[in-house]
Structures are given as structure tokens and as C-alpha cells.
Amino acid sequence: MDVLDLSADRRKGWYLCLMAPNTKGPTFAWLDPSRLYCNPQALADCAKDLIGPFLNDTIDLVGGIDAMGFILGASVATTLGKGFLAIRKAGHLCVTTENQNYTDYTGREKTMEVRVDVLKPGMRVLLVDQWIETGGTMKAAIQLVEKLGATVVGVAAVAIENTEGGKWIKENYKFSHCIPEELQIQIDEKRLNSFKDFKN
């Protein structure tokens, strides 16, 4: 993929047109947001858009959710000058962990884990993931952070769909996503008009 400069008009979400549609069928997610990370300006602007609502909040640590939340979470942490905590799928951490069961967006039962030697009471954490569809994965991350006594400052993702779980997050936590209001209906209907002009 050529790194194109599409950033002359740097409004919030200008980079969303870089996301790629699903070409592999219904067993895969309906789009691939990670294509925008290949463009350095898009990745930088996405991170800045995500942290915008939290600039006046005290944030001690950024937590990113396995796996695509690692990319955005690390970028957000670097932009804020904060540390980064990896929240993993179970079985990957070789240290003592706290676990949380959850159901992901595909309906599969999974377990998430986090190390117990970092999160402390009073610590303020911004949680980052790539996309929030049903909200199950993010809710499990929230539960893990809160079990260990830390506070969830907010939740950030490229998009938060208006599903039952997505609405629960929006109603209960400060949140940030990159979707302009006029595109929310397209996201909720799992389509983007920009895909009509998409060139691989």
C-alpha cells in the first residue's frame, strides 16, 4: 500500500476512509480498521482525537486490550507520555494475574487477564481498544481494572457501536471515539459509504 497524503483536511475522522472493507466473508469482521495505522499521519491524528476529551483528566496509565488495542493504546500512551499496560487474552502472561471471563463480539466465551503488580487503588487508567461492537471485551477489561482497585478514567476506541453493550459503556463511562456523528448510523449498520470508492 502506498502511503498517501489524504490529510490536507484534518477534521476529526478524516482517516476513516483508509479503513478496508471485508473481502473474506462473514466469518471475519466487516471491516479492517488497522489499515489506517499504516499511514503515519492517520495514526497520529487518530491518537490525538482519542485523547482530546481526556486532556484535562488525570491519567496515570493507558491500558490496551489484546491484540489490536495494543497498537492504538501504545500510540495513545506515547502521545500522553504515560506508561502502557497490556491486557491479555488468558495464557500469555508468565506472572501472577487476575482473570475475567467474557463473551466477545463473535459470541465466543473467553478469558482475559492482567498482571497484578501494576494496578493499585487510586491509579487512574484510560482503556483503549480498536473497536467496540458488543462491548463484552471492554466490559471485561473495565471489571479487571476495577477488581484491582484502580479507576477507569474513560474508554477510547476508533468506534463504539450503538449496541446494547456500546450504549452501556457510553452511559456509564466517559468515552471517546473517532466517528463523526453523521457517520454513526453507517457504523451501526456495518457499512461505510467510503467503501464504494475503496481501492486496495
N, C-alpha and C positions, 0 to 999 in steps of 0.2 A: 504494500500500500504506500503510495506517495504521501508524504506529509504536506497536506495542502494548507494554505493560509486562508481560512474562512472567517478569521476573527476581526475583520475590519469593523463590523458592527458588533460590539462586545456586550450586548444586552444579556441579561440572565438567561442561560439555557441555549445560547447561540450554537453550542457544540452538540446539541442533542441530535442534529441531523447527521452526525458522524456515526451514530449507533447503527448496527447492522441488523437486518431482518433475519429471522429464522429461515434457513434453506434446507433443514434436515428433517422436518416433520414434527408431529405432535408430541413425541417423547422428549423434545427439547423445549427450552424456554422460548417464548415468542419473539424475543429479540436478544441481541448481544450488545449490552452497554459498553463492554470493555474495549470496543474499537476506538472509542473517544480517547482512551488513555494513551493511545499511540501518537496522538498529537500533543506536543508539549504544552502549547498554549491552552488547549482544551482542558488538559488535566489540571493545570494551574488555576484556570478560571473556575473549573468545577469545584475544586477545593475551597477557593475563596468564596464562592456562592454558598457553599455548605456552612462555612463558619460565620457568615455575615450576621445571622440572628444571635450569635453567642459571643460577640466581641466584647460585650460589657459584663459577661458572666465569668466567674472564677472557674477555670478548668485546670485540674491537676494532671489529668491523664486522658489519652484517647484510646478507646478500645475498639478494635476492628474484628469483624466476625469472619471466620473461615468460610470460604477462601477469598472471594473477590473483595470482601470488606477489608482485607489486608492492604490492598493497593490503595484504595481511597483513604482508609484510616491512617496509613503511614504518611500519605501525602498531606492530610489534614494536620496530623501531629507535627510534621516538619514545618508547615506553614505557621502553626501556632507556637512553635518552639517548645513542644511538650513531648513527653515520652509516649511510647506506643505499647499497648498490651494486646497480645494475640489471644482471642477467644476461639478455642479449637474444637473441632469435632473430636469426640472421645477416642482415646487410644494413641494420641500423638505426643502427649507431654510425659516426660520421664521423671516428673517431680510430683509431690502431693497436690491433688486437685480437688476442687468442688465440682460436682456434676449436676446437670439438669436435663431431664428428658423433655422432648418436644416433638411436634409434628411439623415437618417442613412443607413448603408450598406444593410439593408433589403428593402429599398425603402420607409420606413415609415416616415411621417412628425412628427418631434418632436421639443421640445424647451429645450434649455439649459440655465442655469442661474449661476451667480456668485455674491457673495456679493460685495457691492460697497465700503466697508470701509477698504479694504486692498490694492488693486492695485492703484498705484499712478503714475503720469508721471515720467519717468526716471527709474522706477523699472524694473529690468531685470528678465524675467521669462523663465524657462525651462518647456515645456509642455510634459507630459508623458501619454501615453495610452498603452493598452496591444497590440493592433493590428490595423494597418491602411489598410483597404481594399479599399473602395471607396474614403476615405478622407473627407467625409462630416462632420463627427463628429469633427475631428481635426480642420478642417477649421472653424467651428463654434466657437471652443474654442479659436483659434487664433483671430477671429473677436472680441470676448468678451474682451480678454486681451487688444487688441489694441484700442477698443472703450473707455476703461478707461484710456488710455494714457500710459500704460506700454509697454515695448518692449519684443517681443518674441525672446529670445536668440537662441532657437532651439527647435526641436521636436524629441522625442525619443519614440521608441516602439519596442517590440520584433521583429516585422516585418513590413515593408512598402511594400505593393504590387505595382507592376508597372502598376497600373490602371491609368486612366486619372487624378484622384484626387491624387493618390500617387505620380505620376510624378510631379504634380503641387507643392506639398509640397517639394519634393526633389530639384526642380528648384528654389524655392523662399525662402527657409529657410535652415539654417544649420540643419542637421539631423543625427540621429544615430539609427541603429537597429542592431540586433544580428545575422543577416543572412549572412553567408559567401557567397561570390559571386557565388560559384559553386552550392549553394542551391537556389539561387534566382529564377531560372526557375521552380523548383519544387513548390516553394511558389506561383508563379504566375499562375501555372497550378492547384493549390489547391490539391497537393499531396506531400507526403514525402516518400522517399524510406524506411526510418526507420520504417514506419508503418507495413512493411512486417514482421518485427521481433517483433512487439509490443506484450507485454504480460501484461495483465491487473493486 
